[in-house]
């Protein structure tokens, strides 16, 4: 049965699924949808056109669906925040809906962990199994691939893409796109190699990892242009699944340059 604490304020027009728990002093707005088995611990504020997927757990003082932090206040019923299934959203997390400049939607995938104080700004699109550590911050229009990790106090510039299985070290400032499977450590905040630990944990074979290291070295060599090196790697490793995922990421249009290894 759905359990709503007497001190909670839940709009009669909100859509509440089965076995939802809404704890003390929570606020749930008019256009909110909570799917089955969602739990709001206490003091959670959910407003706007916000949807939270089945099994997601939200801890105290999280604020989800409030208007974007923008000089152009475009809040309204068409601005959406869509949060997937089985996420863990910890204390003081903020997530905000999309704007007309970004398609009106902010989306968060399934099975993510958003640690205390992390922030997902307007028009971001977050994949599945993403971890954002304490106080990690995304500016608007950021795209994060599946299984990526963003370390504590890291900040990501607007319109940056972070590829799947990438690892961003704590306190890093990410100004440019980060290829899939890459690792960025703070100071100088450049790509510093492949996320070897993440690759091993994901079950990638030793042989594939060695091929990826070779491709990485070819891609970021100090001769020829980036386009020439990309074309060379695409031809040389055309049958290698993981390398081609990196090549396809680089080939996609982006508003930001590519993060390169430090000189």
N, C-alpha and C positions, 0 to 999 in steps of 0.2 A: 504494500500500500504506500501511496505517496504520503510523506510526512512534512508538514509545514508548521514551523514553530509559531506560536501565537504572536510573537513580537515581530515576525517578518512581515514585510509589505509586498504583496504579490498582486499585480494588476489582474483583474478578472478577465482581461482579454489576452493575457499571456497564455501560451500553449504549453501545458505541463504534461509530460509523459507518465508512464507507470513507474512506481518504485523510486520516484524522485524524492530526495531529502533536501529541504530548505531550512537551514539552521537559524539560530537567533539573530535578529536585527539585519537580516538580508533585505535587499530591495531588488525586485524583478519588475521591469517596465512593461509597457503596453504591448510592444511588438517582439517580445522575447519568446524564443522556443527552446524548451529544455526537453531533450529526448529521454528515453527510459534510462533509469539507474544513474542519472546525474546527481551528484551530491555537492551542495553548497554548504561549507562548514558553518560559517557565521560571518556577519558583517561584510558580506559580498554584495557588490553593486553591479547589476547587469541591466543595461538599458539599450536603447536604440533597436535597430533591426538586427538582432543578434540571435544566432542559432548555435546551440551547444550539443554536440553529439553524444551518443549513448556511452554511459560509463565514465564520463569525464568527472574528475574530482577537483573542486576549486576551494582553496584555503582562504582564511580570513583576510579581509581588506584588499582582495583583488578587485580591480575595476575594469569591466569589460563592456565595450560598446559605447562608451562616451564619445562625444564629437571629436574629430581629429584635432590635433594640436597644430593649427594652421592659421595664418592671418586671414585666409579665406574660409570662413566658417560655412561649410557646405553640408552641415548635418541635416538629415531629413529621412523620410521613410524608405527612400530608394538606396541609401547608403547601408551596406551590409558588412557584418562581421560573421564569418562562418567558421566555427571551430569543430574539428572532427571528433572521433571517438577515442575514449580511453586515454585522454590526456591528463597529466597532473599539472595543475596550475597553482603555484605556491603563493605565499603571502606577498601582497603589494605588487603583483604583476598587473601591467596595463596592456590592453590590446584595443585597437581603435579601428573603426570601419573605414571603407574605401571612400574615395572622392571621385568627382567627375573626371579629373585628370588621369585617373588610373583605373577606370572601369567600374568604379563604385563598390568594389569588393576587396576586403581583406580576408584571406583564407589561411587557416591553420589545419594541417593534416591530422593524422591519427597517431596515437601512442607517443606523443611528445612529452618532454619534461621541461617545464618552464620554472626555473628556480626563482627564489625571492627577489623581487625588484626588477625583474627583466621586463623589457618593453618591446612591443610589436606595434609599429606605427602604421599609419594609413597606407593602404594599397600594397602591403606586403603579401607575399605568398610563400608559405612555409610548408615543406614536405612532411612526410611521415618519419617517425622515430627521430625527430630532431631534439637535441638538448641545448637549451640556452641556460648557462650558469648564472649565478647571482649577479644582478645589475647589468647583464649584457643588454645592449641597446641597438635596435634597428631603426634607422631613419626610414622615410617613406619610400615605397616602391622597391624594396629589397626583395630578392628571390633567394630562398634557401632550399637546397636539394635534400632529398631523403638521407637520413642517417648522418647529417652534418652535426658538428658540435661547435658551439660558440662559447668561448671561455668567459669567466667572470670579468666584469668591467670592460669587456671588449665593446667597441663602438663601430658600427657599420654605416658607411656613407650612403646617402640616397641613391637609388637606381643600381646599386651593386648587386651582382649575382654571385652566390657562393654555391659551388657545385656539390653534388651528392658525395657523402663520405669525406668531405673536407673537415679539417680540424683547425679552428681559430684559437690561438693561445690567449690566455687571460691578459687583459689590458691592451690588447692589440687595437690599432686604429686601421680599419680596412677601407681604403679609398678606391680600390680597383677590384675587378672581377677575379675570383679565385677558382681555378680549374678543379674539376672533380678529383677526389683522392689526394688533394694537396694539403700541406701543412703550412700555416703561417704563424710565426712566433713574434712577439713584440720586440720592437727596437732591432731591426729597422722596419718591421711590419711588412716584409716582403715574403713571397713564397720561398720556403726554405727546404723544400723537398717533398717527398710523398709521405702520406700518413701511413707508415708501414705497420704500426700497431693496429690501426683500424682495419687495414687490408687483411692482416692475419686473423683478426677477430671475426671478420666477415667471411672467412673460409676461402679466401683467394689463395691459390696454390703458389708454392715457392717459385715454380717456373714462370707463372704469369707475373709475379711480382718482379722477378729479374728482368723480364721483357719490358715491364712498365718503367723500371728504373732506366733501362737503356733508351727507351723512347723519350723519357723526361730529359735525359742528358742531350739527346739530339734536338729536342724541341727548344731547349734554352741554351744551346751552344752559342759561342761568341763570334760566329761567322754567318754570313748571309743575312737576309732580312727575315723577319718573323714569318711573313707570308711564305717565303721559300722554304723555311724550316718546317712549317706546318704542312705544306704540300709534300715535302720529302717524307715526313713521319706518316702522313696519311697513306702514302703509297707503300712504304716499307712495312707498315703494321696493319695493312688493310683488313687482315683476317683476325686481328686481335680485338676482342670485344671491348676490353677495358680501355685500351689505348684509343680506340675509335670513339668511345664516349667522351674522352677528353677533346679529341679533334672536333667532334660535333658541337661541343660546348663553345669552343673557340670560334667556330664558324658561324654561330648564331649572332644575330644583330644585338648590339648592346650600346647603352649610352655611356658606359665607362670603359676605360682602357683595361688591359690585362695586367694583373699583378705578376711581376717578374722577379727572379732572384736578385738579391742585392749584388751590386758590382763588386 
